[in-house]
Amino acid sequence: MKLLENPNYKAKELFSSQCSDYCSLQALRGKCKVEHITNLQDNVLAEFLSHKDNWLYVLSYNPSSRRLASTQGAIRIGASYQAELPEYLDVEVEKRQNYCASPESQCWIP
């Protein structure tokens, strides 16, 4: 079982947001440490989350759209994510010059 699928560690996940709020000093109960999961290596993650005042976040909440989104973009690799380019048409310079009588004449109207 992956570490982050463990319910004890899932309970220590927070969601970042751009929202802000004001609270009185009497509402504070202490300080904690919050890290993004990519800042933690796998071998350090279990020890980091074992402390009661350590938390992590993976997703960000956008209140205007009411959605959770990844905080970091992903680079997708593989054939299914690549653009399909059309075949290269090697048109010789001489053939291109035959399309128009002179370089200044309009050959195509959109």
ZADO-1210 file (C-alpha; in nm, 4 decimals, padded with zeros to 6 digits):
<atoms>
<atom x="00.0000" y="00.0000" z="00.0000" code="MET" pos="1"/>
<atom x="00.1314" y="00.3433" z="-00.0910" code="LYS" pos="2"/>
<atom x="00.2019" y="00.5714" z="00.1994" code="LEU" pos="3"/>
<atom x="-00.0437" y="00.8415" z="00.0909" code="LEU" pos="4"/>
<atom x="-00.3272" y="00.5873" z="00.0586" code="GLU" pos="5"/>
<atom x="-00.2972" y="00.5120" z="00.4290" code="ASN" pos="6"/>
<atom x="-00.5966" y="00.6776" z="00.6090" code="PRO" pos="7"/>
<atom x="-00.3722" y="00.8047" z="00.8904" code="ASN" pos="8"/>
<atom x="-00.1628" y="01.0006" z="00.6443" code="TYR" pos="9"/>
<atom x="-00.4604" y="01.1023" z="00.4274" code="LYS" pos="10"/>
<atom x="-00.5988" y="01.2798" z="00.7355" code="ALA" pos="11"/>
<atom x="-00.2896" y="01.5046" z="00.7351" code="LYS" pos="12"/>
<atom x="-00.3543" y="01.6400" z="00.3846" code="GLU" pos="13"/>
<atom x="-00.4509" y="02.0070" z="00.3461" code="LEU" pos="14"/>
<atom x="-00.5670" y="02.1983" z="00.0396" code="PHE" pos="15"/>
<atom x="-00.3999" y="02.5266" z="-00.0468" code="SER" pos="16"/>
<atom x="-00.6098" y="02.8235" z="-00.1538" code="SER" pos="17"/>
<atom x="-00.5770" y="03.1919" z="-00.2334" code="GLN" pos="18"/>
<atom x="-00.8431" y="03.2766" z="00.0248" code="CYS" pos="19"/>
<atom x="-00.7549" y="03.4704" z="00.3367" code="SER" pos="20"/>
<atom x="-00.9344" y="03.5185" z="00.6632" code="ASP" pos="21"/>
<atom x="-00.8783" y="03.7147" z="00.9822" code="TYR" pos="22"/>
<atom x="-00.8912" y="03.5407" z="01.3206" code="CYS" pos="23"/>
<atom x="-00.8334" y="03.6693" z="01.6690" code="SER" pos="24"/>
<atom x="-00.5129" y="03.5751" z="01.8495" code="LEU" pos="25"/>
<atom x="-00.7168" y="03.3714" z="02.0943" code="GLN" pos="26"/>
<atom x="-00.8024" y="03.1278" z="01.8127" code="ALA" pos="27"/>
<atom x="-00.4343" y="03.0314" z="01.7629" code="LEU" pos="28"/>
<atom x="-00.3301" y="02.7030" z="01.9197" code="ARG" pos="29"/>
<atom x="00.0308" y="02.6742" z="01.8043" code="GLY" pos="30"/>
<atom x="00.2379" y="02.6605" z="01.4909" code="LYS" pos="31"/>
<atom x="00.2732" y="02.3863" z="01.2339" code="CYS" pos="32"/>
<atom x="00.4783" y="02.3054" z="00.9262" code="LYS" pos="33"/>
<atom x="00.3108" y="02.2619" z="00.5846" code="VAL" pos="34"/>
<atom x="00.5049" y="02.1298" z="00.2827" code="GLU" pos="35"/>
<atom x="00.4135" y="02.0527" z="-00.0763" code="HIS" pos="36"/>
<atom x="00.4539" y="01.6827" z="-00.1451" code="ILE" pos="37"/>
<atom x="00.7052" y="01.7386" z="-00.4253" code="THR" pos="38"/>
<atom x="00.9385" y="01.9060" z="-00.1749" code="ASN" pos="39"/>
<atom x="00.9613" y="01.5782" z="00.0194" code="LEU" pos="40"/>
<atom x="01.1499" y="01.2700" z="-00.0955" code="GLN" pos="41"/>
<atom x="00.9846" y="00.9302" z="-00.0460" code="ASP" pos="42"/>
<atom x="01.2305" y="00.8260" z="00.2235" code="ASN" pos="43"/>
<atom x="01.1635" y="01.1449" z="00.4264" code="VAL" pos="44"/>
<atom x="00.7844" y="01.1522" z="00.3806" code="LEU" pos="45"/>
<atom x="00.6946" y="00.8903" z="00.6452" code="ALA" pos="46"/>
<atom x="00.9161" y="01.0556" z="00.9059" code="GLU" pos="47"/>
<atom x="00.7842" y="01.4038" z="00.8166" code="PHE" pos="48"/>
<atom x="00.4208" y="01.2990" z="00.8589" code="LEU" pos="49"/>
<atom x="00.4877" y="01.1132" z="01.1845" code="SER" pos="50"/>
<atom x="00.5188" y="01.4482" z="01.3672" code="HIS" pos="51"/>
<atom x="00.1816" y="01.5758" z="01.4861" code="LYS" pos="52"/>
<atom x="00.2417" y="01.9340" z="01.3708" code="ASP" pos="53"/>
<atom x="00.3498" y="01.8485" z="01.0152" code="ASN" pos="54"/>
<atom x="00.1020" y="01.8612" z="00.7249" code="TRP" pos="55"/>
<atom x="00.1238" y="01.8318" z="00.3474" code="LEU" pos="56"/>
<atom x="-00.0710" y="01.9524" z="00.0467" code="TYR" pos="57"/>
<atom x="-00.1041" y="01.8208" z="-00.3064" code="VAL" pos="58"/>
<atom x="-00.4046" y="02.0055" z="-00.4498" code="LEU" pos="59"/>
<atom x="-00.5244" y="02.3651" z="-00.4513" code="SER" pos="60"/>
<atom x="-00.8855" y="02.4760" z="-00.4073" code="TYR" pos="61"/>
<atom x="-01.0290" y="02.7513" z="-00.6278" code="ASN" pos="62"/>
<atom x="-01.3375" y="02.8964" z="-00.4528" code="PRO" pos="63"/>
<atom x="-01.4671" y="03.0791" z="-00.7611" code="SER" pos="64"/>
<atom x="-01.4926" y="02.7588" z="-00.9661" code="SER" pos="65"/>
<atom x="-01.5349" y="02.5310" z="-00.6620" code="ARG" pos="66"/>
<atom x="-01.2746" y="02.2885" z="-00.7925" code="ARG" pos="67"/>
<atom x="-00.9605" y="02.1186" z="-00.6750" code="LEU" pos="68"/>
<atom x="-00.6669" y="02.1354" z="-00.9120" code="ALA" pos="69"/>
<atom x="-00.3067" y="02.0266" z="-00.9136" code="SER" pos="70"/>
<atom x="-00.0681" y="02.2907" z="-00.7860" code="THR" pos="71"/>
<atom x="00.1949" y="02.1991" z="-01.0416" code="GLN" pos="72"/>
<atom x="00.1579" y="02.1336" z="-01.4101" code="GLY" pos="73"/>
<atom x="00.2578" y="01.7969" z="-01.5438" code="ALA" pos="74"/>
<atom x="00.4675" y="01.7264" z="-01.8479" code="ILE" pos="75"/>
<atom x="00.3099" y="01.4337" z="-02.0236" code="ARG" pos="76"/>
<atom x="00.5366" y="01.2027" z="-02.2173" code="ILE" pos="77"/>
<atom x="00.4331" y="00.9386" z="-02.4643" code="GLY" pos="78"/>
<atom x="00.2981" y="00.8878" z="-02.8123" code="ALA" pos="79"/>
<atom x="-00.0591" y="00.9683" z="-02.7110" code="SER" pos="80"/>
<atom x="00.0431" y="01.3188" z="-02.5926" code="TYR" pos="81"/>
<atom x="00.2483" y="01.4140" z="-02.8971" code="GLN" pos="82"/>
<atom x="00.1232" y="01.6269" z="-03.1827" code="ALA" pos="83"/>
<atom x="00.0732" y="01.4534" z="-03.5140" code="GLU" pos="84"/>
<atom x="00.2553" y="01.6443" z="-03.7831" code="LEU" pos="85"/>
<atom x="00.1492" y="01.6268" z="-04.1469" code="PRO" pos="86"/>
<atom x="00.3930" y="01.4860" z="-04.3978" code="GLU" pos="87"/>
<atom x="00.6570" y="01.7264" z="-04.5168" code="TYR" pos="88"/>
<atom x="00.5906" y="01.8413" z="-04.8722" code="LEU" pos="89"/>
<atom x="00.9185" y="01.9175" z="-05.0378" code="ASP" pos="90"/>
<atom x="00.8232" y="02.1745" z="-05.2998" code="VAL" pos="91"/>
<atom x="01.1183" y="02.2866" z="-05.5003" code="GLU" pos="92"/>
<atom x="01.1889" y="02.6544" z="-05.5455" code="VAL" pos="93"/>
<atom x="01.1259" y="02.6326" z="-05.9190" code="GLU" pos="94"/>
<atom x="00.7802" y="02.4848" z="-05.8665" code="LYS" pos="95"/>
<atom x="00.6937" y="02.7536" z="-05.6142" code="ARG" pos="96"/>
<atom x="00.7906" y="03.0255" z="-05.8592" code="GLN" pos="97"/>
<atom x="00.5541" y="02.8767" z="-06.1192" code="ASN" pos="98"/>
<atom x="00.2554" y="02.9307" z="-05.8882" code="TYR" pos="99"/>
<atom x="00.2705" y="03.3071" z="-05.9345" code="CYS" pos="100"/>
<atom x="00.3848" y="03.5029" z="-06.2300" code="ALA" pos="101"/>
<atom x="00.5653" y="03.7520" z="-06.0120" code="SER" pos="102"/>
<atom x="00.6404" y="03.7579" z="-05.6393" code="PRO" pos="103"/>
<atom x="00.4202" y="04.0677" z="-05.5957" code="GLU" pos="104"/>
<atom x="00.1052" y="03.9213" z="-05.7557" code="SER" pos="105"/>
<atom x="-00.1685" y="03.7840" z="-05.5324" code="GLN" pos="106"/>
<atom x="-00.2086" y="03.4094" z="-05.5888" code="CYS" pos="107"/>
<atom x="-00.4538" y="03.3181" z="-05.3166" code="TRP" pos="108"/>
<atom x="-00.7592" y="03.4887" z="-05.1689" code="ILE" pos="109"/>
<atom x="-00.8820" y="03.3540" z="-04.8352" code="PRO" pos="110"/>
</atoms>
